[in-house]
Amino acid sequence: MPNLPASEYLEIRDGKVCVAGTRIGLDVLIYDFRRGETPEGVLRAYPSIGSLAKVYGAITFVLEHPQAIEPYLQEQEALWNKFREEHPIPDEMLERLRRTKEELSRRSA
């Protein structure tokens, strides 16, 4: 469990840091933001966050506390890797996902 400063925009829910009042993990928000998603895009993708102010508040928290956030992200990444090892995706499903992604890419081109 990370030792993060208090924030009105975040809460611990089932051992995970989430945007306050939601089940949206802080790591999800961070990765979307780091991939270039705008705060408005984050809210469109996760409307249960409720307001643009909460998105901006969570992003501000992340930017103000990078030394506290990085260990948390590493911890979440380790948990995700462990889960993937314990629950591998069958090859047939990966192939279906690959084909669907290609089809969607062709449609949007």
LINGIQUI-V280384 format. One record per residue. N is the residue number from 1. PSI is psi in whole degrees, -180 to 180 (NA if undefined). OMEGA is omega as a letter, one per 20 degrees, with the letter a starting at -180 (NA if undefined). NEAR is the number of other ideal C-beta (glycine too) atoms within 12 Angstrom. Layout:
# LINGIQUI-V280384
n	psi	omega	near
N	PSI	OMEGA	NEAR
N	PSI	OMEGA	NEAR
This chain:
# LINGIQUI-V280384
n	psi	omega	near
1	127	a	15
2	154	r	22
3	85	a	14
4	146	r	28
5	156	r	17
6	148	r	14
7	138	r	24
8	-14	a	15
9	-8	a	32
10	156	r	37
11	157	r	24
12	126	a	20
13	115	a	17
14	41	r	10
15	6	a	14
16	144	r	24
17	124	a	38
18	160	r	29
19	134	a	40
20	132	r	27
21	7	a	19
22	178	r	27
23	15	r	19
24	115	a	31
25	143	r	30
26	-36	r	41
27	-38	r	30
28	-48	r	29
29	-44	a	41
30	-48	a	30
31	-40	r	21
32	-46	a	28
33	-43	a	28
34	-24	r	18
35	0	r	13
36	5	r	10
37	140	r	20
38	160	r	16
39	-38	r	27
40	-39	r	19
41	-38	r	19
42	-44	r	35
43	-38	r	28
44	-40	a	15
45	-32	a	20
46	72	a	29
47	-19	r	17
48	-13	r	20
49	-36	r	34
50	-36	a	19
51	152	r	21
52	-33	r	20
53	-38	r	18
54	-38	r	31
55	-50	r	37
56	-39	r	22
57	-44	r	27
58	-41	r	42
59	-42	r	32
60	-44	r	21
61	-46	a	30
62	-46	a	35
63	-31	a	18
64	-17	a	17
65	53	a	26
66	-33	a	16
67	-25	r	15
68	-29	a	24
69	-42	a	32
70	-46	r	18
71	-36	r	19
72	-44	r	31
73	-40	r	27
74	-40	r	15
75	-44	r	24
76	-39	r	27
77	-42	r	18
78	-42	r	15
79	-41	r	19
80	-44	r	19
81	-41	r	14
82	-44	r	13
83	-45	a	13
84	-37	r	13
85	-41	a	11
86	-22	a	10
87	71	a	11
88	149	r	13
89	129	r	15
90	146	a	10
91	-38	a	10
92	-40	a	11
93	-41	r	13
94	-40	r	14
95	-42	r	13
96	-41	r	14
97	-42	r	15
98	-46	r	15
99	-41	r	14
100	-43	r	14
101	-42	r	14
102	-43	r	14
103	-45	r	13
104	-38	r	12
105	-41	r	11
106	-39	a	10
107	-35	a	9
108	-8	a	8
109	NA	NA	7
